Amino acid sequence: MLLSNTDFPVYLEVVDIKIDRKFLAEKDAEVLEDLILAAVNNAITKAQQLVKIKITRLAYGLPAGGDLEFADEVTLWESLDGRREVHP
C-alpha cells in the first residue's frame, strides 16, 4: 500500500495497492484492489472532514523563525489577536 501526501497541510490518499493474485482470479483481484482503494480513500476523506484543522498565521511583530522567548507581551497579544486563517 502506498500513501501519498501531496498537499499542505494534510492530504492523504492511497494511490496503489497490491493483492497476491495466487489467492484470486485475475479479474477478481483487479476489482478487489479498486474497491479497497475507493473505500480507504473515502474513509480518509471523511476522517479529515471530521477533524477540520484550522491553520492561522500571526498578524505582525514576530519575524519568521524568531524566538517567542524574546518577544514582549504586547507584541505577542497583538500578533495573536490579528492572526489570519491560512487556506492551503
N, CA, C and O atoms as a MOPAC input file, in Angstrom:
PM7 MOZYME 1SCF
protein

 N      0.85100 1    -1.16400 1     0.00000 1
 C      0.00000 1     0.00000 1     0.00000 1
 C      0.89500 1     1.22400 1     0.00000 1
 O      1.85900 1     1.27500 1     0.76400 1
 N      0.60800 1     2.19700 1    -0.82200 1
 C      1.39800 1     3.40700 1    -0.93200 1
 C      0.53700 1     4.58800 1    -0.53800 1
 O     -0.54900 1     4.78400 1    -1.08300 1
 N      1.02800 1     5.38800 1     0.42500 1
 C      0.33100 1     6.60400 1     0.82600 1
 C      1.01800 1     7.78600 1     0.17400 1
 O      2.24700 1     7.86300 1     0.15500 1
 N      0.25300 1     8.68400 1    -0.34600 1
 C      0.80100 1     9.87700 1    -0.97400 1
 C      0.33800 1    11.09300 1    -0.19400 1
 O     -0.86100 1    11.27500 1     0.01800 1
 N      1.27700 1    11.93000 1     0.23700 1
 C      0.95400 1    13.18300 1     0.91100 1
 C      1.36200 1    14.29100 1    -0.04300 1
 O      2.53500 1    14.66100 1    -0.09500 1
 N      0.40500 1    14.82900 1    -0.80200 1
 C      0.73400 1    15.73900 1    -1.88900 1
 C      0.29500 1    17.16900 1    -1.66000 1
 O      0.57100 1    18.02300 1    -2.50300 1
 N     -0.35700 1    17.46300 1    -0.59200 1
 C     -0.89600 1    18.79600 1    -0.40300 1
 C     -0.68000 1    19.22800 1     1.03200 1
 O     -0.77100 1    18.40400 1     1.94200 1
 N     -0.39700 1    20.49400 1     1.25500 1
 C     -0.24500 1    21.02400 1     2.60300 1
 C     -1.59400 1    21.47200 1     3.10300 1
 O     -2.34700 1    22.01200 1     2.29300 1
 N     -1.97800 1    21.30700 1     4.34600 1
 C     -1.20900 1    20.70900 1     5.42100 1
 C     -1.33300 1    19.19800 1     5.48600 1
 O     -0.34500 1    18.50700 1     5.73100 1
 N     -2.53800 1    18.67400 1     5.27000 1
 C     -2.68700 1    17.22500 1     5.42700 1
 C     -3.62200 1    16.70600 1     4.34300 1
 O     -4.84100 1    16.85400 1     4.43300 1
 N     -3.04700 1    16.10800 1     3.33800 1
 C     -3.85400 1    15.45800 1     2.31700 1
 C     -3.25400 1    14.08200 1     2.10700 1
 O     -2.12300 1    13.95600 1     1.63700 1
 N     -3.99200 1    13.07300 1     2.44800 1
 C     -3.52000 1    11.70500 1     2.28900 1
 C     -4.40400 1    10.98300 1     1.29700 1
 O     -5.61600 1    11.19400 1     1.24600 1
 N     -3.78200 1    10.13500 1     0.51600 1
 C     -4.52500 1     9.33900 1    -0.45000 1
 C     -3.76600 1     8.04000 1    -0.68000 1
 O     -2.55000 1     8.05000 1    -0.87300 1
 N     -4.47200 1     6.94300 1    -0.66100 1
 C     -3.85900 1     5.67000 1    -1.03200 1
 C     -3.86000 1     5.62800 1    -2.55500 1
 O     -4.91400 1     5.71900 1    -3.18400 1
 N     -2.68300 1     5.49000 1    -3.14100 1
 C     -2.59000 1     5.54300 1    -4.60000 1
 C     -2.31400 1     4.19100 1    -5.24600 1
 O     -2.44500 1     4.04400 1    -6.46100 1
 N     -1.93500 1     3.20800 1    -4.44100 1
 C     -1.64700 1     1.90200 1    -5.02300 1
 C     -1.80300 1     0.82300 1    -3.96300 1
 O     -1.52700 1     1.04700 1    -2.78500 1
 N     -2.24600 1    -0.34400 1    -4.39500 1
 C     -2.36600 1    -1.49900 1    -3.50800 1
 C     -2.10800 1    -2.74300 1    -4.34900 1
 O     -2.50800 1    -2.81100 1    -5.51100 1
 N     -1.45100 1    -3.70400 1    -3.76800 1
 C     -1.16100 1    -4.95200 1    -4.48100 1
 C     -1.71300 1    -6.13100 1    -3.68700 1
 O     -1.46100 1    -6.26000 1    -2.48900 1
 N     -2.46100 1    -6.97900 1    -4.36300 1
 C     -3.01300 1    -8.18600 1    -3.75800 1
 C     -2.34200 1    -9.38100 1    -4.42900 1
 O     -2.23200 1    -9.43400 1    -5.65300 1
 N     -1.90600 1   -10.31500 1    -3.63600 1
 C     -1.25700 1   -11.51600 1    -4.17900 1
 C     -2.27600 1   -12.27800 1    -5.01600 1
 O     -3.24700 1   -12.81800 1    -4.48600 1
 N     -2.05700 1   -12.31600 1    -6.29300 1
 C     -3.01800 1   -12.87700 1    -7.23600 1
 C     -3.16000 1   -14.39300 1    -7.13700 1
 O     -4.08900 1   -14.96000 1    -7.71200 1
 N     -2.27900 1   -15.04300 1    -6.43400 1
 C     -2.40400 1   -16.50300 1    -6.32000 1
 C     -3.63200 1   -16.89500 1    -5.49400 1
 O     -4.05700 1   -18.05000 1    -5.52600 1
 N     -4.20000 1   -15.93800 1    -4.75600 1
 C     -5.37800 1   -16.22800 1    -3.94300 1
 C     -6.68700 1   -15.92000 1    -4.66800 1
 O     -7.75800 1   -16.31700 1    -4.20900 1
 N     -6.60900 1   -15.22000 1    -5.79100 1
 C     -7.81100 1   -14.78900 1    -6.50300 1
 C     -7.63600 1   -14.96800 1    -8.00500 1
 O     -6.52100 1   -15.06700 1    -8.51600 1
 N     -8.75500 1   -15.00400 1    -8.68300 1
 C     -8.71200 1   -14.97300 1   -10.14200 1
 C     -8.27800 1   -13.57100 1   -10.57200 1
 O     -8.53700 1   -12.60700 1    -9.85200 1
 N     -7.62900 1   -13.43600 1   -11.71800 1
 C     -7.07700 1   -12.15400 1   -12.18000 1
 C     -8.12100 1   -11.04000 1   -12.17500 1
 O     -7.86300 1    -9.95800 1   -11.65000 1
 N     -9.28500 1   -11.28900 1   -12.74700 1
 C    -10.33200 1   -10.27700 1   -12.80700 1
 C    -10.79800 1    -9.88900 1   -11.40200 1
 O    -11.02700 1    -8.71100 1   -11.12900 1
 N    -10.93800 1   -10.86800 1   -10.51900 1
 C    -11.38500 1   -10.60100 1    -9.14900 1
 C    -10.38300 1    -9.73400 1    -8.39500 1
 O    -10.78500 1    -8.85300 1    -7.63500 1
 N     -9.09800 1    -9.96300 1    -8.58700 1
 C     -8.06600 1    -9.19700 1    -7.88400 1
 C     -8.11700 1    -7.72400 1    -8.27400 1
 O     -8.00400 1    -6.85500 1    -7.41000 1
 N     -8.28500 1    -7.43400 1    -9.55000 1
 C     -8.35000 1    -6.04600 1   -10.00600 1
 C     -9.56200 1    -5.32800 1    -9.42500 1
 O     -9.45500 1    -4.18800 1    -8.97300 1
 N    -10.70100 1    -5.98600 1    -9.43600 1
 C    -11.91400 1    -5.39400 1    -8.87200 1
 C    -11.73800 1    -5.16100 1    -7.37700 1
 O    -12.11500 1    -4.10600 1    -6.86700 1
 N    -11.17000 1    -6.13200 1    -6.67200 1
 C    -10.95600 1    -6.00700 1    -5.23400 1
 C     -9.99000 1    -4.86400 1    -4.91900 1
 O    -10.21700 1    -4.11700 1    -3.96800 1
 N     -8.92700 1    -4.71700 1    -5.69400 1
 C     -7.98700 1    -3.61100 1    -5.48900 1
 C     -8.69000 1    -2.26800 1    -5.64900 1
 O     -8.49700 1    -1.36400 1    -4.83600 1
 N     -9.50100 1    -2.13400 1    -6.68900 1
 C    -10.23300 1    -0.88600 1    -6.91700 1
 C    -11.19400 1    -0.58800 1    -5.77500 1
 O    -11.29400 1     0.55400 1    -5.32800 1
 N    -11.89900 1    -1.60600 1    -5.30300 1
 C    -12.83900 1    -1.41500 1    -4.19200 1
 C    -12.12000 1    -0.99300 1    -2.91200 1
 O    -12.59500 1    -0.11300 1    -2.19400 1
 N    -10.98300 1    -1.61700 1    -2.62600 1
 C    -10.22800 1    -1.27600 1    -1.41500 1
 C     -9.69800 1     0.14900 1    -1.50300 1
 O     -9.79400 1     0.90100 1    -0.53300 1
 N     -9.13700 1     0.53600 1    -2.65900 1
 C     -8.64700 1     1.90900 1    -2.82900 1
 C     -9.76500 1     2.92100 1    -2.60200 1
 O     -9.57700 1     3.90700 1    -1.88900 1
 N    -10.91100 1     2.68300 1    -3.19700 1
 C    -12.03300 1     3.60500 1    -3.05300 1
 C    -12.50500 1     3.68200 1    -1.60500 1
 O    -12.77000 1     4.77200 1    -1.09900 1
 N    -12.61100 1     2.54700 1    -0.93800 1
 C    -13.09400 1     2.52500 1     0.44800 1
 C    -12.12800 1     3.22800 1     1.39400 1
 O    -12.55100 1     4.00900 1     2.24600 1
 N    -10.83500 1     2.95400 1     1.24900 1
 C     -9.84300 1     3.57500 1     2.13400 1
 C     -9.78400 1     5.08000 1     1.89900 1
 O     -9.76700 1     5.84900 1     2.86000 1
 N     -9.75300 1     5.51300 1     0.64700 1
 C     -9.70400 1     6.94800 1     0.35800 1
 C    -10.96900 1     7.65700 1     0.82300 1
 O    -10.90400 1     8.80100 1     1.27300 1
 N    -12.11200 1     6.99800 1     0.72000 1
 C    -13.35800 1     7.56500 1     1.22500 1
 C    -13.29200 1     7.72400 1     2.74400 1
 O    -13.72400 1     8.74600 1     3.27600 1
 N    -12.76300 1     6.73700 1     3.43500 1
 C    -12.63500 1     6.80500 1     4.89400 1
 C    -11.67200 1     7.91200 1     5.31000 1
 O    -11.93400 1     8.62600 1     6.27900 1
 N    -10.56100 1     8.06400 1     4.58900 1
 C     -9.60600 1     9.13300 1     4.89400 1
 C    -10.26800 1    10.49600 1     4.72500 1
 O    -10.10900 1    11.37200 1     5.57600 1
 N    -11.00700 1    10.68100 1     3.63800 1
 C    -11.69000 1    11.94800 1     3.38300 1
 C    -12.69300 1    12.26600 1     4.48100 1
 O    -12.74000 1    13.39700 1     4.96600 1
 N    -13.49100 1    11.29000 1     4.87900 1
 C    -14.47900 1    11.51400 1     5.93800 1
 C    -13.80600 1    11.84500 1     7.26500 1
 O    -14.28800 1    12.70700 1     8.00000 1
 N    -12.70800 1    11.17800 1     7.58100 1
 C    -11.98400 1    11.45300 1     8.82400 1
 C    -11.41900 1    12.86600 1     8.81300 1
 O    -11.47700 1    13.56000 1     9.82800 1
 N    -10.87500 1    13.30100 1     7.68400 1
 C    -10.33500 1    14.65400 1     7.59000 1
 C    -11.43500 1    15.70300 1     7.72100 1
 O    -11.20500 1    16.76200 1     8.30300 1
 N    -12.60700 1    15.43200 1     7.19900 1
 C    -13.71800 1    16.37200 1     7.31500 1
 C    -14.18100 1    16.50300 1     8.76000 1
 O    -14.63800 1    17.57000 1     9.16800 1
 N    -14.07000 1    15.44000 1     9.52900 1
 C    -14.45800 1    15.48400 1    10.93700 1
 C    -13.48000 1    16.30000 1    11.76600 1
 O    -13.87900 1    16.94500 1    12.73500 1
 N    -12.21600 1    16.28100 1    11.40100 1
 C    -11.18700 1    16.95900 1    12.18700 1
 C    -11.24200 1    18.46800 1    12.00300 1
 O    -11.16300 1    19.20200 1    12.98800 1
 N    -11.37300 1    18.94800 1    10.78700 1
 C    -11.46300 1    20.37600 1    10.47100 1
 C    -10.34900 1    21.18400 1    11.14600 1
 O    -10.62500 1    22.03000 1    11.99600 1
 N     -9.11500 1    20.93100 1    10.77500 1
 C     -7.97800 1    21.65000 1    11.33400 1
 C     -7.97000 1    23.07700 1    10.78300 1
 O     -8.11100 1    23.29400 1     9.58000 1
 N     -7.80400 1    24.03900 1    11.68400 1
 C     -7.73200 1    25.43800 1    11.29700 1
 C     -6.29100 1    25.90100 1    11.47600 1
 O     -5.71800 1    25.75700 1    12.55600 1
 N     -5.71000 1    26.45400 1    10.42600 1
 C     -4.33400 1    26.93300 1    10.47600 1
 C     -4.35300 1    28.45100 1    10.34000 1
 O     -5.00500 1    28.99700 1     9.45000 1
 N     -3.63300 1    29.12300 1    11.22800 1
 C     -3.56000 1    30.58000 1    11.17600 1
 C     -2.10000 1    31.01900 1    11.17500 1
 O     -1.20100 1    30.26500 1    11.54800 1
 N     -1.89500 1    32.25600 1    10.74600 1
 C     -0.55400 1    32.84400 1    10.84300 1
 C     -0.65900 1    34.09300 1    11.70300 1
 O     -1.68500 1    34.77300 1    11.71800 1
 N      0.41000 1    34.37800 1    12.40800 1
 C      0.42700 1    35.54600 1    13.27300 1
 C      0.37400 1    36.80500 1    12.42100 1
 O      0.90600 1    36.84100 1    11.31100 1
 N     -0.27900 1    37.84600 1    12.95700 1
 C     -0.51700 1    39.05100 1    12.18300 1
 C      0.75500 1    39.83700 1    11.89100 1
 O      1.05600 1    40.10900 1    10.72900 1
 N      1.48600 1    40.19500 1    12.89900 1
 C      2.67500 1    41.02400 1    12.69100 1
 C      3.51400 1    41.03200 1    13.95900 1
 O      3.09900 1    40.54100 1    15.00900 1
 N      4.70500 1    41.60500 1    13.83100 1
 C      5.53700 1    41.81800 1    15.01200 1
 C      6.52700 1    40.71600 1    15.32400 1
 O      7.48500 1    40.94200 1    16.06400 1
 N      6.32000 1    39.53800 1    14.78200 1
 C      7.23200 1    38.42800 1    15.05600 1
 C      7.88700 1    37.99000 1    13.74900 1
 O      7.19200 1    37.60700 1    12.80800 1
 N      9.20800 1    38.04300 1    13.68200 1
 C      9.88800 1    37.64000 1    12.44900 1
 C      9.81700 1    36.12900 1    12.23900 1
 O      9.74300 1    35.36300 1    13.19900 1
 N      9.83900 1    35.71600 1    10.98800 1
 C      9.86000 1    34.28200 1    10.68100 1
 C     11.09200 1    33.65400 1    11.31500 1
 O     12.21000 1    34.13700 1    11.13400 1
 N     10.88200 1    32.58600 1    12.05100 1
 C     11.98700 1    31.90800 1    12.71700 1
 C     12.40500 1    32.56800 1    14.01400 1
 O     13.33700 1    32.11200 1    14.67600 1
 N     11.71900 1    33.64400 1    14.38200 1
 C     12.06100 1    34.34200 1    15.62400 1
 C     11.68200 1    33.51900 1    16.84300 1
 O     10.78300 1    32.68000 1    16.78500 1
 N     12.36600 1    33.76300 1    17.92900 1
 C     12.12200 1    33.02400 1    19.16800 1
 C     11.10600 1    33.77900 1    20.02100 1
 O     11.30800 1    34.95400 1    20.32900 1
 N     10.02500 1    33.12000 1    20.40200 1
 C      8.98800 1    33.75900 1    21.21700 1
 C      9.52100 1    34.21800 1    22.56300 1
 O      8.95400 1    35.11600 1    23.18500 1
 N     10.59100 1    33.61600 1    23.00800 1
 C     11.17600 1    33.95300 1    24.30300 1
 C     11.59600 1    35.42400 1    24.36200 1
 O     11.59700 1    36.02400 1    25.43700 1
 N     11.95000 1    36.00400 1    23.21900 1
 C     12.45300 1    37.37500 1    23.18800 1
 C     11.38800 1    38.39600 1    22.80100 1
 O     11.69000 1    39.58700 1    22.72300 1
 N     10.16000 1    37.96700 1    22.55700 1
 C      9.07900 1    38.88400 1    22.19000 1
 C      8.41800 1    39.43100 1    23.44800 1
 O      8.25200 1    38.72600 1    24.44300 1
 N      8.04300 1    40.71200 1    23.37700 1
 C      7.36500 1    41.30000 1    24.53900 1
 C      5.89100 1    40.90700 1    24.53900 1
 O      5.35400 1    40.45900 1    23.52500 1
 N      5.24900 1    41.08100 1    25.68700 1
 C      3.86500 1    40.63100 1    25.88600 1
 C      2.88400 1    41.33000 1    24.94900 1
 O      1.97800 1    40.68600 1    24.42000 1
 N      3.04800 1    42.63200 1    24.73600 1
 C      2.13200 1    43.38300 1    23.87500 1
 C      2.22200 1    42.87800 1    22.42800 1
 O      1.20000 1    42.69000 1    21.76900 1
 N      3.43700 1    42.66200 1    21.94400 1
 C      3.61900 1    42.15300 1    20.57700 1
 C      2.97400 1    40.78400 1    20.41900 1
 O      2.32000 1    40.51300 1    19.41200 1
 N      3.15900 1    39.92100 1    21.41300 1
 C      2.54300 1    38.59100 1    21.35800 1
 C      1.03100 1    38.68100 1    21.29100 1
 O      0.40700 1    38.02000 1    20.46100 1
 N      0.42900 1    39.49600 1    22.16000 1
 C     -1.03300 1    39.61800 1    22.17900 1
 C     -1.56300 1    40.18000 1    20.86100 1
 O     -2.55900 1    39.68800 1    20.32900 1
 N     -0.89600 1    41.21300 1    20.33400 1
 C     -1.35700 1    41.80600 1    19.07600 1
 C     -1.18800 1    40.83600 1    17.90400 1
 O     -2.03200 1    40.79100 1    17.00800 1
 N     -0.11900 1    40.07300 1    17.91000 1
 C      0.09600 1    39.08700 1    16.84600 1
 C     -0.96900 1    38.00300 1    16.87000 1
 O     -1.45400 1    37.57700 1    15.82200 1
 N     -1.33200 1    37.55600 1    18.06800 1
 C     -2.37000 1    36.53000 1    18.19400 1
 C     -3.74800 1    37.08700 1    17.88500 1
 O     -4.56300 1    36.42200 1    17.24500 1
 N     -4.01200 1    38.31000 1    18.33900 1
 C     -5.32500 1    38.92200 1    18.14200 1
 C     -5.60800 1    39.18500 1    16.65800 1
 O     -6.75200 1    39.06800 1    16.21700 1
 N     -4.58700 1    39.53300 1    15.89800 1
 C     -4.78700 1    39.87000 1    14.49200 1
 C     -4.45200 1    38.74900 1    13.53000 1
 O     -4.32300 1    38.99000 1    12.33000 1
 N     -4.31000 1    37.53700 1    14.02300 1
 C     -3.91400 1    36.43700 1    13.14200 1
 C     -4.98200 1    36.15300 1    12.09400 1
 O     -6.16700 1    36.42000 1    12.29000 1
 N     -4.52100 1    35.60700 1    10.98200 1
 C     -5.41100 1    35.33500 1     9.85000 1
 C     -5.35700 1    33.85500 1     9.48200 1
 O     -4.32300 1    33.20100 1     9.62000 1
 N     -6.48100 1    33.34800 1     9.01600 1
 C     -6.54600 1    31.93900 1     8.62800 1
 C     -5.79000 1    31.71100 1     7.32100 1
 O     -5.87200 1    32.51500 1     6.39200 1
 N     -5.05900 1    30.61100 1     7.26800 1
 C     -4.30500 1    30.23400 1     6.07700 1
 C     -5.09000 1    29.15200 1     5.35500 1
 O     -5.48800 1    28.15500 1     5.95800 1
 N     -5.30900 1    29.35000 1     4.06800 1
 C     -6.02700 1    28.35400 1     3.25800 1
 C     -5.03000 1    27.67600 1     2.33400 1
 O     -4.41100 1    28.33100 1     1.49500 1
 N     -4.87100 1    26.36100 1     2.48700 1
 C     -3.90400 1    25.64800 1     1.63800 1
 C     -4.33100 1    25.61100 1     0.18700 1
 O     -3.62400 1    25.04800 1    -0.64900 1

